Amino acid sequence: MKTLKKLASVATLAISMTFGGVAAAETIVVGGKNFTEQQLLTSMTAQYLRAKGYDVDTRAGMGSAVLRSAQENGQVDVYWEYTGTGLIVYNGVKERFGRQEGYEKVRELDMEKGLVWLQPSDANNTYALAMQASEAKAMGIKTLSDMAAAINGGKELVLASNAEWYAREDGFRPFSKAYGFKLPRDQIKRMDSGLTYTALKEGEVDLALVFATDGRIPAFDFVILEDDQNFFPDYAITPVVRQETLDKNPELDEQLNKLSGLLDNAVMSRLNAEVDVKREDIAEVTRNFLEQNDLI
């Protein structure tokens, strides 16, 4: 009797897994990371694809490494990734590339893993250093080279950085070396990423590490210093889809490319600001964007 019950249990599990696999194959799972911009992209993509008739499930708010692993394992079909992250973090590429070359390289490397990078958007959420616009103007600082010259000339500028970038092999140390300046440790304040904006706004620091498409940059009247030595890699926001998913949904690449073509730094900054500054609902913000562009 126990044997029969055990066999029945195994059979039930097998049937459940079989039907579960079918359901997963018919449903497009849209993933996303755990910060505002990614939550916007997840919501935007899910609403757009549902309007196109797809059955969509979402996996929002995931850590970067977990999300990537989930896509490689077939648990997530599509999410928006950054070219710099794909090259440096997931493929260990240390060589510097221009925008198009970097995209082509990460597309080639990930194609071998069954992941397809579609059309990159014009939104480049790279690292950047920002100042209060009024202070930058008063000091005559427009570029990172101007900043380095000011520091080397005796200006005691204080920098807010998140702990990760400060410690990364491609972070603060090679950055300061590339631009030829040094900051004493007591002029570098390490904090959570979101707090760098607040510290700069309240005048606690003179410089802050920011992400280029963050809506708080225009909202707080910050100015991004031009990376005139092209140190920071390109982080073009791009839809990445499993090849198996594209094979089963032949129109999906064209549809996602259309959405990607609408995104640039100004658009993403505005959408981010509507959430982070105006405190509007993410689903409503993305629905309005899709309606305004006749996508739903």
N, C-alpha and C positions, 0 to 999 in steps of 0.2 A: 504493500500500500504506500509506504514511504517513497519507494522507488517511482511508483506511478505519479505521486504528487510532485516529486522532484522533476520528473520529465515534463509534466504539465506546466510546471513553473518555468522551466527552461524554454518550452515552446511559446508560452505567453510572452516571455521576455524577447524572444527572437522576433515574434510578430510585431511587438511594440517597437523594436529597433528598426524593423523593416519599414513599417508605416511612418515611423518618426523620420527615417531617412528620406522617404518620398516627400513628406511635408517640408523638410528642410530644403530639398532640391527645388520645390515649387515656390518657396518663399525667399525673397531677397532680404538678407539680413544686412542692415546698414549700421555700421559701428561708428564710434566717435570717442575722443579723449575727454578728459575731465576739466576743461576750461571753456570759457565763454565762446570763443570763436569756433571751437570744435562742436560745441553743443548747438550753435547756430547752423553749422554745416550739416550736422546729423538731422536736425529738424527739417531744414530746407530740402535735403535730398529725400527724406522719407515722404514728406508731403507731395513733392514733385512726382515721385515715382508712383505713389498711390493714385494721383490724378491721371497718370498714364495707364492705370489699370493693373498695376502690379500688386501682389500681396506682399506687404512689407512688414518686417519686424525690426526693432531697433535695439542696439546694445550701446547705450550712451554712457558717458562718464567713466570710461575705462582708462587705466594707466597705459602709457605708450607701449611699453614692452609687452604687456598682456594683450593689448589690442593687435599688435603685429603678429604675435604668436597665434592668436585666435584666427586671424585671416589665413596664415600659413596652414593651419590645421583644418580649415574649411568651416569654422564656426561663424565667421563673418565674411560676407561676400564683397562688400565695398565700404571704403571709408576714405576720407581726404587726408593725404599725407603731405609732408614737406620734402622737397627734393634734397635739401641739405641733410635732413634727418635720415632719409633713405640711404644716402651715400655714406655719411659718417658713422651713424649709430648702427644701422642694420647691416651694412656691407663693409665697414671698416676701411673705407677709402680715405686716405689722407691727402691725396693729390688735390690741388686747387683746380677748379674748372670754372669756366664762364657759365652763364645761364643755360644756353642751349646745350653745350657740351655736358654739363652736369646732368641735365634731364636725360639726354641720350644714354649716358653711362649708367644711371640708375635704372632706366628702362631696360637696358640690355642685361644688367645683372639680375634684376628681379624676374625677368622673363623666364630665366632658367628655373625659377622657383614656382612658376605658374601664376605669377602676379603681373598684371598689365597696368602700366602707367598710361593713362589717357592724356588728353590735351591739358597741359598746364595752364592755370589761370594767370592773369597778369598781377595777381596779389602775391607779394613777396614778404612773408612774415619773418624776416630775418632779425637777428640781433641788431641793436643800434644803441647809440648813446644820445641822450637828450639833455637839453638845458631849458630853463625858463627862457622864453623868447626875448624878454626884456633884458635879462642878464647877458645872454649871448650877444645881443646887439650892442650893449654897452661895452662889452669886452672885445668886440670885433671878431668873434669866433663863429665861423660858418662851417668849417670842416674839422675833421679829426686831427689833421696836421696843424691847424690853427690852435686847437686845444693843446696838443703836445708842445707847441712853441710857447704857449702861455705858461704851461707847467714848468718847462725848462727855463723860462724867463723869471721864475720866482712866484708865480701865482699859486696860492695854496688852495687848490680846488679839491673838494671832497666828493668822492664817488660812492653811490649806492649800487651794489651788485647783489644778485642772488648768489647763494653759496655754490651752486653747481657751476655757473660760468666762471666764478673766481678760481675754482679748482680744476676745471677741465683742461685737458692737454691742448685743446684748440681755443682756450678761453683767455683770461686776462693776461697771463704771463706772455704768451706769444703775441698777443695783441699789443701790449706795451712795448715789446721788443720791436715789432714791425714798425711802430710809429716813433720809436726812439725816445721814450720818456720813462720816468720812474715815479711811482707814488709811494710815500711811506705808508706802512701798514695802518697807522692811525688816521690816514686820510681815505681809507677804504672801509665802508660800512657794509657788512654782509647781512642780508635779511631776505625774507620771502619775496618772491617776484612781485606780487601785488603791492607790497609795501614800498617798493622803490619809487612808484609814482606819487604816493602820498608824501614821502620824504622830500621829493623834489618840489612838489606843490607847496609844501609848508616851509620851504627854505632851509630844511635841515641839512641838505646836501646841495652841491652845485651841479653835479652830473648824475645821471641815472641810467642804468641798463634797462632798456625797454624792448618791446617787440613792435616792429614797424607798423603793424596794422591795428594796434591797440587804440580803441576809441578815446581813451583818456588823453592821448597826445594832443589832438586838436581841442578837446574839451577843456583841458587845463592850460592851454596856450603854451605848450612846449614846442620846441623846434628840434628836429633830428639833425645831428651834425653829419655832414656828407662824409661818407667813407671813401675818401679820395685815393686811398691806396688799395681799395678793393680787398680788404682783409676778410670781411664777413662773407661766408658762403651764401649762395642764393637759396632761399627757402620758398620756392614757388609752390603754392597750394594746388594740389593735383588730385583728381579722383583716381584711386587705385582699386582695380577689380580683379577678382580671381578669373583666370582664363576659362575655367569650367562654367562659371556663371555667364560669361559672355557667349560661350558656345550655345548655351540653352536660351539665351535672350539676345538675339542678333541685333536688336535695335537699341540695346542699352548703351553701347559706347557712343553712338550719335546723340542720344538724349542727354547723357551726362556731359558730353563735350559742349553741348549748347548751354548748359548751366554754367560750366566752367568759364565759357567765353564772356559771361556777364560779370565776373568777379575781378576786381582790381583793388589796390590799396585803399582808394577813396571809399569804395563800396563797403569793404570789410570794416574799415574804421568807423563808418557811419553806423553799420549794423551793431558792431561791438559797443559803440557809445550808447545806442538806444537801450541796450541791456545793462551795461555797467554804470552808466551815468544817469540815464533817465529812468532806470529800473523797470523797463517794460518787459512784458512776457515774451520769452524766446519764441514760442509757437506763433504768437501773434505777429511778432516782428518778421519772421520768415514767411508767414502767409502773406503779409502785406507786400513783401518784396516779390514773391512769386506772382501775385495778382498784378502788381504794377508792370511786370515784364511779360504778362500774358502767358505765363507758364501753367497756371491753373485757372 
